[in-house]
Amino acid sequence: MGLVMAENITKEYHSGEVTVRALKGASFNIEPGSFVSFVGPSGSGKTTLLNLIGCLDKLSAGRLLVAGMDVSSFGKKDSAIFRGKNIGFIFQDFNLIPVLTVFENIEYPLLMVQNASPGDRKKRVMSLLDAVGMAEQKDKYPDQISGGQKQRVAVARALVTNPKLVLADEPTANLDHKTAYMVIELMKKMRDDFQTTFIFSTHDQKIVGEAEILYMMEDGELVGKQMKGGEEHV
């Protein structure tokens, strides 16, 4: 069974008498341990799709299963609980909390969504700090580290709750070429080490070139699927 299964999902936004169809009947299946990217120009619907998978927004029509749960039936409370247990997020602008140290930023999701003991929190945070090469910077604040280091911290924070799925919206857009590739390789290593599924929304060719499965989007529609070694149209 797929980790994410979508059947004809649609998302409409209403502004007065105007209806905007941001997503038009997309269907796809993403297996556990995948390294997948939804690609397309601005306005193609890829960020909307990530928001639906991440339970940050609700479907207008269709069926969406994430980790075996029909998330289209969730209310706000259920969505928040589900996200805390199953999904990590990585953002374009890092979204680190400036008044917290590197260690505290990574620890924060454990305090907010999981009832982990202080000893368990420290063990999990330090393990991930080592994994992303940031242990020596654990007591620094976000304004004391580079953009690439901030994104390494963001990757660790996304993984600290042991999620089944990490959603990354344009995670390399604010990074230089060399640093972006380093972060992509880090995320691949994290996928291999923890068997976490990574799903990206991007038009960055660096990620496009490294993703194992690409879903192409145009004007809210899924128009193609490309896998390393071949292409399949949808």
N, C-alpha and C positions, 0 to 999 in steps of 0.2 A: 504493500500500500504506500502511496506517495506521502511525503511529508506535507506538501501543499497540493491540493487538488481543487481546481477552479472549473466550474461548469457554467458557461454563458454569463459571466458576471458583468454587470452594468453599473455604472455610477453616473447619476445625474445631479447637477446643481441647479438650484432655482434662484433667480434674482428678479423679483417682481414677476412680470409675465414672461420673462425669458428663461428658457430651459437650455442648459449646456450639458451635452452628453460627453463627459470626460473619458468614459470607458464604455465600449460598445460590444458587449457579448464576447469577452475573452474566455478561452478555455485552454488549460494547460495542466501538466502534472510534473511536480518537482520531487525527485527522490532524495532520501536522506544522504547526507555527505556530499551534496552537489556544490559546485562553484559556478553560479548562474548569474547572468546579467540581462536585464531588460534595457534595451538601447533604443534611442530615437531622439529626434529634435525636441526642443522645449515645446510643451503643449501636446506631446504625443500621448500622454496618459501614464507614463512610467512611474512618476512619483505618486500619483493617485493609486496605482496598483500596489505599490509598497505600503502605502497608508492603510489600504484595505487588508492586506496580509498581516500587517502589524496591529490590527484591531484599533487603529487610530481614527478610523472612519467606518461608516456602515454602507453596505451594498444597497443599491436601489433595486436590483433584481439578480437572479441567478443563485448559485450555491457555491460556498467556499469552505473547504475543510482544511484546517491547519492542525497538525499533530493529532489527527483523528477527531477533532472537534469541529462542529458546524458553527463557526464564529459569527455567521450572519444572524444568529439568534441571540447573541450576547447583548446585554445592557452595558452601561458604563462601568458598573462595579465588576461584573464578570469579565469584561474586557481588560480592566486594569489587573485583576488577579491573574488572568491567563498570560498577559504580557510579562508579568513579573516572574512567572514560573517557566516560560517557554521561549521568550524572544529577547534578544539583545539588539541594540541600535548603535550605529556609527553614523555621525553626521558630517557634512561638508565643513562646518565651522567648529568642529570638535565638541562644542557644548560642555566644556569643562567648567566647574564651579571655581571662580577665581580665588575665593577665600579659603578653599580647601587645598591641602597638599596633594601631590601625586598619589600617595598612599590613600588618603582620605577620599579622593575622587573615585578611585577604583572600589573602595570599600562601600561607598554610598548606596549602591543598589542592594547590597546585603542588609543594610540597616533599614531600607525603605520597604523591601518586598519579601525578605526572607528572615526568619527568626534564627539566625546563626549565632552561636556563642562567640565571645571575643576571641578565644583561642582558634576556633575554626575560621573566623573572618581573617585573622592575621595570617594563618597558614595558606588560605586560598589566595589572598592578595599578594603575598610574597612569592608564591609559586608563579603567578602570572607576571609579576614584575620581573622575575628572572627570565621567564619565557620571552618577554618582549624587550629584554635588555635595558630595563629602566630601574633596576634595583638601587643603583647608586644615586638616582635622582628622586628617591621616594619621599624625601622631606622638602623638596622644592615646590614652589607654587607655579601655576600655569604660565605666569608672565616671566618666569625664569628659565623656561625651556623652549626649544625651537618648535616650529610647526610640525616637523616630522616626529619629534618626540611627543608632542601633544596627541598626534593621531595614534601613536603606539599606546599611549595611556588610554585613549578611547577604545582601542581594540581590546585591551585588557579589561576595561570596565564592562564592555559588552559581553565578555566571556565569563565574568566572575560568578554569575548565577548558574553556570553550567546550562545555558539555553540549548534547545534543539536547533534553533534558527537564529542567525544574525542578519539583520537588514541594514544595508549601507547605502545611503543616498548621496551620490557624488562624493565619495570619501577621499578622492585624490585631487579634487578640483583646486584646492588651495596649496598644493604641494608642488615643488619643482620636480623635474623629470626624474632625476636620480632617486630622490626621496620617495616619490610615488611608487617606483618599482620596488623599493625596499619594503614599503608598507604592504604592497600587493603580495610579495613573497612571504612576508610575515603572516598575512591572513591565510595564505595557502598552507603554511606550516601549521597554523592553529587548526585549520580544517583537518589536516592529516592527523594531528596529535589528539584532537578531541572529537573527531567525526561530527563536527558542527556544520550545518548547511549554511552557506553564505549566498545571499541574494542581493545583487546590486541594482541600482538605478543610475544610469550614467550615459553620457555621450563622449566620455574620455576614451580615446583610442588605446591608452595604456591598459585599461581594464578590459576593453573590447578584445584586445589581443591575447589576454591571459585567461579570460573566462573559458570554461570547458563547454558551456552551453549558452547560446545567445538567443534571446527572443527579440525580434525586431518589431517596433511599434510605430504606427503612423496614425495621426488623427484619432486617437482613442481605440484603434483596432490593432490586434495582433496579426501581423502580416507575414511572419516567417520565423522559422526556428533553424538555427545553425549549430551543428555540433563539430567539435574538432575531428577532422577526418571526413566530413561530409555535410550535406545540407538537406534539410527537410522543410518543405513549405507547409504552412497551416492555413 
